[in-house]
Amino acid sequence: MKTLSVLLVEDHLPIARQVTDFLEGHGWQVDHASTGKHALMLALEHCYDVVLLDLNLPDIDGTVVCERIKSSAETNVPILMLTARDSFEEKADGFGRGADDYLTKPFDLRELVLRCQALAKRNELHQSKVLELGELRIDITQKLAWRQTQALTLTTIGFRILVQLAQAYPNPVARSVLLHQIWGDTPPDSDALKSHIYSLRSELDKPFEAPMLKTITNVGYKLDLANV
């Protein structure tokens, strides 16, 4: 059994202790946050295999925490929501904010382990060296990309941006995250990123009927396969 790194976001301490003890009993590493602010700090500083996120937090609603992690974390970490909110509308809202799975309280800790393992495995497979998203295929090792079997002529930075977007799919990638991932601690101004996005879009979208690269206002960019 693979050892997983888990961030548990839960303000009810008895539940947090119970979940932590059970997961650590499987040899997993568990960090705990009791507030949304602390959860965001940990999620953006560390790379976890899974985030277990309670929705009823004392400072920030869990759905907002979910959105912020998905838009700003360096990796596309799977998020499993743990909550007593069990209506269809509330679940739909959670999935709409970027949740990958949903477990209603009270839950069986054995089922929680199985869901965490499934999410981590799915995410690991998603980070394959060859990414295939609909008609888009990316060979990370060879640094080559195709759409509809047509080879794309990309700059080095354009290719790296495309890989970041593909690995995060279907979630958006924040501009700040792209700047840090591509240029590290010495990013250029935002116009440089816009220029590279324009060049990438010219190669990835303009020769084809439906665009894949979408701008998300006040957030960043994402790949969209809905119309492809």
N, C-alpha and C positions, 0 to 999 in steps of 0.2 A: 504494500500500500504506500503510495507516494505521500511524503510529508508535505502538508499544505501550510501556507502562511495566510492567516485569516485576520481580518479586522472586524471585530464585533462592536456594533454601535447600539448600545442599549442602556437606558437610564435607570431601569429597574434593577437594582443591584442583586437581589436574590436570583433573578433569571440570568443575569450576566455571569454570576459565579457558577451557576449550574451548567450553562452552556460552555463556559471556559474550561471548567474541570473535565467535562465530558470530552471535548475536543482535544485538550492537552493529554487526556488519557489515551488518545490515539496517536500521540507523538507529534501533534500539530503545534505550530507556533501561533499563539493568539495574542493580539493587541486589543485593548478595550478602550472605548471612548464612550462617555456618558452624555456628551453634548454634540450638537451638530458642528459647532466651531472646532472642537477638538478632533472630531472625525475628519473634517476637511483637511486640517493640518497634517494628520497622520497619512491620509490617503494620497495627498499630494507630495509627501516627502518619501514615501516607501512604495514598493511594488508588491501588492498582495495578490494571492491566487484568487481569493474571493472576499467580498465585503458582505457581511450580514448586517442589514440595516433596519432598525426599528423606525417606524414612522412617527410615533408620538414622542418627540424629543422636547426638552424644556425650552430650547432657544430657537431652533430652526426646524421647520417641518421636514420630515425625512424625504419627502418627494423633492424638495428643493435641494437637499444635500445630494440626493441621487443625481439630479441634473448637473450640479456643479462638479461632481466627481467625474461624470461621463464627459463633460465638455473640457475639463482642465487637467485631468490626470495624464501622466506620460504614457500609460498603457491602458488598453481597453479592459479594465478589470471587471469581471462579472459581479453583479450586485443581486443578492437575494434579499428580498424584503421580508421582514418578520413583523407581523402586525395583527391586531384584532379587527382591523377594518376588512370585512369580508364581503362587502357588496360588490356586484359586478362593476358598477361605476367606479368605485374606489380602486379596484384591481386594474381596470382599464386605464385609469389615470396614472397608476404606478408604472405600468408597462409603457405608457405614452411618454413618461419622463425618463425612460431608459432602463428600467429594471429588467433583469434577465430571467428572474423567477420570483415566485411569491409563495410564502408559507404562512398559513393562518394560525395564530395562537389559539389554544395551546397546541403544541406539536410534539411529535415523537422525535427525540434526539437522534435516534437511529436513522430516521428519514432525513433529518437535517444533514447528517454525514453523507448519505447517498446523494443528496442534491448538490452538496458542495463538490463532491468528487466528479459528478457529471458535468457541472459548470466548468470546473478547472480543466477537465479533459477536453471539453468542447473548445474552450478558449485556447488551449495548447495546440490543438489541431488547426485552429483558425490562424495561428501564427506560423503556419507551414512556410517552407522556403519557396514553394510555388503557390501563389494565391490565385484562386479562380472565383470571380464574382460575375456571374452572368456571362456576357460576351467579353469581359475583360480578363486577361491572364497576365500574371506578373511572375517572372522568375527572378527572385531576389538575389540568388547566387550569381547568375549570369548578368544581372542588371539589364534585363530585357523585358519589354512589355508589348502586348498585342491587344487589339480590339477587333472583334470579328475576323480573327486570323491575320489582320493587317498590322504589321510591325509599326510601333510608335517610335518616332525619333525624338527622344527626350534629352534634355541637358542633365547633368549629374544631379543638380539640385531639384530639377523637375521630377526626376525619377524618385528621389528620396521623399519628396512631398507626396507623390502618388502612393508610395509604399505606406507612409504614415496614415493616409486617408483610407487605404484598403484594409490595413490592420485594425483600424478603429470601426470600420463599417459594421452596423448601419448608423453608428453614432457620429456626431460632428467632432472635429478637432479644433480647439480654440486657436486663434492666431498666436497667442502667447506661447502655447505649447509647440506649435510649428516652428516659431522663431527659435525657441530653446533647443528643440530636437535637431534642427538643421545647422544652426550657427553657435550653439552652446551659450556660454556666458558673454559673448560679444556679438549680439545680434545687430544687423543693420537696421535702418529705419523701416517703418511699415511699407513705404513705397517699394522697397526692394522685394518684399514678399508679394505684393500686388503684381509686380512685374513678372515674377516667376509663375504666379497663378495664371496670369494672362497667357503666358507662353504654353503652360501645361494645358489650359483649356483649348487653345488653338489646335493643339495636336490631338488631344483626347476627344474633343467634342465637335469641333467645327466640320470635320469631314463626314460626320455621321448625322443621322436623322434626329436622334434624341440625345440631349445633353446628360452627362453623368455627374459632372462637377457642379455642385450647388453652393452658393454663398448663403450662409445663415447670418442674418443681420445681428450685429452686436455679439456674435459668438465666434464664428470662424467659417470653416468649410467642411463639406461632407460629400461622399459619393452617394448618388441616388439611382437605384436600379428600377424604380417603380414603372417608368415608361420605356425601359430598354428591353 
